[in-house]
């Protein structure tokens, strides 16, 4: 393999890893607070891409306009989902909550099949994202540069919110101990809604950028990335935002590099993430950056 | 009188059911029989998922994978060499499989055993995980199995799947399997192993402290469940006479999960009833996918509406009636006498059926 080819793969892996990271953050934030796998997160990602698609195709919005409506829509959806499907079950056994999450995910997918049709839709990529850049021997679409840049800006903003603001402090408190946080007069429900809203917003970003990089939409497009990004969150240490980002990048790199170096394994691509998950869970169950939590008896 | 009244009633019920199936098999049209047999297969599958999820408390989502393994094993063992040659036109089948043809029953058992073996291999590392991690890891293995099946062209014919499986899944065969599955589950839940499983479900640490080998109980439960899933998958393959890897996605596991949740997690009766009801409704509601005439406005065909209804149903059950149809209770004849539908037996309330 030549250096140029390697750099080409590296650039692609960086873009894919960034997209994984964006989605994984949503999983990790929700899991950190509610100990819940939000199965519907991958479908929120899908809806974000569809809303942007229809915004551009039917209302002829500019690309930043489609981002805005997609963000508003998915944030509302995330908050609504929590209100309807998860909040009534907050004190139920975890198996019930998980079934509810799976049900919500299938509901969103099937509604999308009914509304948008099962046939894949081709996305028109905005011109800004479609400029061909030539860096030495590596040629890139500008979207592959935009994606990591976007991801880092969003990540910085998110870390600032979680680390420096009062809402962020409340989020950390709720994640540490929900009941104790309530005793400190923290409006737990508001914080949880905020978490779902911001997680869904990131998923929408991820979905739209994904549809610029891989310009085809179908109602089940969120399933595989959703599962993989949950895995990325687990690999990085669930509940930890930096961990989710690390896991996302790691997964993106593993996926593209294995294919690049061992092309015979291309058909097995979707299995890599699960193999990685099982190895990490067996070797270091708390993930790369996670802190070990003892079990209370 | 040695034979208790409840035993007589049970025998009578089985006889009536067998007679009904015999009559139905001769008189009903092909479609009705197919739906009927499909519900028997769903009984096997629902019981298999209920065994791990309901009785042992392990939330496993990889069932479609075990079904696929059972279906492929059984199909490859029963298909005639000519049929295999016709299927494998892209790449020839591996020689050691090309000329094997064995009868249905041994092939079915082989399908179950291969699935169970895989269950042990997967279970040994994965069952150390808990709750959500277990769910995701089993889901992952289910997907890995599917990906492997898609890519092993010379053994499974890859994405093309297998067509023209012999139609061995007769009414007698599938309902015999369903009956065996029910009997096995009833016997299991009353055995010491079944009690150990429930103990593990209710409190793992307490069960361990009482001397239950928690890990072994989990692996055995997982293997038994995989065996049943493999048999169920094999039956499904021979009923539909065609299988391909796309059939065994997470969607299939979801359908079975729907049955288990609706019936009541941890109830054999619930799973049996829900399997029949859900299968029938899945067919009855097919009209939803076609054009609808809703008085005021008319819709053209919207494929997918049926699954929307089922997703809403699942969510409604989880949100408003978490225990499902039966909770974790079982049917018994004394239940009917208490409801006044049967005269009370002399032994009165002591009869536990």
Interface residues (C-beta under 8 A of the other chain):
Chain A: X35 X36 X37 X85 X88 X89 X92 X94 X95 X96 X98 X99 X100 X102 X103 X104 X106 X107 X110 X111 X113 X114 X118 X223 X227 X230 X231 X234 X267 X268 X270 X271 X273 X274 X275 X277 X278 X281 X282 X285 X297
Chain B: X53 X57 X59 X125 X126 X128 X129 X131 X132 X133 X135 X136 X137 X139 X140 X141 X143 X144 X147 X148 X150 X151 X205 X250 X254 X257 X261 X265 X302 X303 X304 X305 X307 X308 X310 X311 X312 X314 X315 X318 X319 X322
